[in-house]
Amino acid sequence: MTAKPKHTHQVSEAINAAIAPTRAESGCDRYDLLLDNNNDHRFVLHAEWQNKAALDAHFTTDHFNTLIKHLT
């Protein structure tokens, strides 16, 4: 995802706030933030889940929904 320059800091904070609670979720094998070396406004989240049920449960968490509010 690419943040508008004036929102990059807020997007970065929102993503970083979601990392620890997401990694602690049952069924989360990996949740990593990757940064684009050529574009300070571009963020990539790489996630691996044990199954679809774990991913679906993630979509209902407060930290996921808070993150989505900052991205839309």
C-alpha positions as CSV (number, residue, x, y, z in Angstrom):
1,M,0.0,0.0,0.0
2,T,1.2,3.5,-0.6
3,A,0.3,6.3,1.8
4,K,-0.2,9.9,0.7
5,P,2.9,11.8,1.8
6,K,1.0,13.8,4.4
7,H,-0.3,10.6,5.9
8,T,2.8,8.5,5.9
9,H,3.6,8.9,9.6
10,Q,0.0,8.1,10.7
11,V,-0.1,5.0,8.5
12,S,3.2,3.8,9.7
13,E,2.1,4.2,13.3
14,A,-1.1,2.4,12.7
15,I,0.7,-0.5,11.0
16,N,3.3,-0.8,13.7
17,A,0.6,-0.8,16.4
18,A,-1.1,-3.8,14.8
19,I,2.0,-5.9,14.4
20,A,2.5,-7.3,18.0
21,P,-1.2,-8.1,18.6
22,T,-1.5,-9.7,15.2
23,R,1.6,-11.9,15.8
24,A,0.1,-13.0,19.1
25,E,-3.1,-14.3,17.5
26,S,-3.7,-18.0,17.4
27,G,-3.0,-19.2,13.9
28,C,-0.7,-16.4,12.8
29,D,2.6,-17.9,11.6
30,R,4.1,-14.7,10.2
31,Y,3.2,-11.0,10.0
32,D,5.9,-8.7,8.8
33,L,6.2,-5.1,7.6
34,L,8.4,-4.6,4.6
35,L,9.4,-1.1,3.6
36,D,10.2,0.0,0.0
37,N,13.8,1.3,-0.1
38,N,12.9,3.4,-3.1
39,N,9.6,4.9,-1.8
40,D,9.3,6.0,1.8
41,H,5.5,6.1,1.4
42,R,5.1,2.4,0.4
43,F,4.4,-0.3,2.9
44,V,4.0,-4.1,2.3
45,L,2.5,-6.4,4.9
46,H,3.4,-10.1,4.5
47,A,1.3,-12.5,6.5
48,E,1.0,-16.2,6.8
49,W,-1.9,-17.9,8.5
50,Q,-2.3,-21.6,9.5
51,N,-5.8,-21.7,7.9
52,K,-8.7,-19.6,6.6
53,A,-10.5,-19.7,10.0
54,A,-7.5,-18.0,11.7
55,L,-7.4,-15.3,9.0
56,D,-11.2,-14.8,9.2
57,A,-10.8,-14.4,13.0
58,H,-8.1,-11.8,12.4
59,F,-10.5,-9.7,10.3
60,T,-12.7,-9.4,13.4
61,T,-10.1,-8.1,15.8
62,D,-10.1,-4.5,17.1
63,H,-6.5,-3.9,16.0
64,F,-7.3,-5.0,12.4
65,N,-10.3,-2.8,12.2
66,T,-8.4,0.1,13.7
67,L,-5.7,-0.4,11.1
68,I,-8.2,-0.5,8.3
69,K,-9.7,2.8,9.4
70,H,-6.3,4.4,9.0
71,L,-5.9,3.0,5.5
72,T,-9.2,4.0,4.0
